[in-house]
Amino acid sequence: MIKKKRWRLCEGDREKENILIRELGVNPIVAKLMVNRHIDVDEGRQFLQGTLSDLLDPFTFKGYGRGCFASSGNN
């Protein structure tokens, strides 16, 4: 049986949340999560409206090559 879990959100900065809601058009809960993670409007916009060139190179991720090797069935 799956246990029901409830998220507990920290109290954030209401003013910063309202700026994110207004500028990015995000849901109030998303804005609260972004503020709690210290994401400002510019970072939020880059994340939500970014391009492929904004993404990190996956080859720089630790264990990426090992994961690709394992998923290809060549282990």
C-alpha positions as CSV (number, residue, x, y, z in Angstrom):
1,M,0.0,0.0,0.0
2,I,1.3,3.5,-0.9
3,K,1.6,5.8,2.1
4,K,0.1,9.3,1.6
5,K,2.6,12.0,2.2
6,R,2.2,15.7,2.6
7,W,4.7,18.3,1.6
8,R,5.5,20.9,4.2
9,L,6.6,24.2,2.6
10,C,8.8,26.6,4.5
11,E,7.5,30.1,5.1
12,G,9.0,32.2,2.3
13,D,9.4,35.8,1.4
14,R,5.9,36.8,0.3
15,E,7.1,39.8,-1.7
16,K,9.5,37.7,-3.7
17,E,6.9,35.0,-4.3
18,N,4.5,37.7,-5.7
19,I,7.2,39.0,-8.0
20,L,7.7,35.5,-9.4
21,I,3.9,35.0,-9.8
22,R,3.5,38.3,-11.6
23,E,6.7,38.2,-13.8
24,L,6.7,34.5,-14.7
25,G,3.1,33.6,-14.4
26,V,3.8,30.6,-12.1
27,N,1.5,29.0,-9.6
28,P,1.9,30.3,-6.0
29,I,3.2,27.0,-4.8
30,V,5.8,27.0,-7.6
31,A,6.8,30.5,-6.7
32,K,7.2,29.5,-3.0
33,L,9.4,26.5,-4.0
34,M,11.5,28.8,-6.2
35,V,12.0,31.4,-3.5
36,N,12.9,28.6,-1.0
37,R,15.6,27.5,-3.5
38,H,16.8,31.1,-3.9
39,I,15.7,31.3,-7.6
40,D,15.2,34.8,-8.8
41,V,13.2,36.1,-11.8
42,D,16.1,35.8,-14.2
43,E,17.1,32.3,-13.2
44,G,13.4,31.3,-13.2
45,R,12.9,32.7,-16.7
46,Q,16.0,30.9,-18.0
47,F,14.8,27.7,-16.5
48,L,11.2,28.0,-17.7
49,Q,11.9,29.6,-21.1
50,G,15.4,28.4,-21.8
51,T,16.9,27.0,-25.0
52,L,18.9,23.9,-25.6
53,S,22.1,25.9,-25.4
54,D,21.2,26.7,-21.8
55,L,21.4,23.0,-20.8
56,L,24.5,21.6,-19.2
57,D,26.6,19.2,-21.3
58,P,25.5,15.7,-20.0
59,F,29.1,14.4,-20.5
60,T,30.1,16.5,-17.5
61,F,27.8,14.7,-15.2
62,K,29.5,12.3,-12.8
63,G,28.9,8.7,-13.8
64,Y,27.3,9.6,-17.2
65,G,29.5,7.4,-19.2
66,R,29.0,4.4,-16.9
67,G,25.2,4.9,-17.0
68,C,25.2,5.0,-20.8
69,F,27.3,1.9,-20.9
70,A,25.0,0.0,-18.4
71,S,21.8,1.1,-20.2
72,S,23.1,-0.1,-23.6
73,G,23.3,-3.7,-22.3
74,N,27.1,-3.9,-22.8
75,N,27.9,-4.4,-19.1
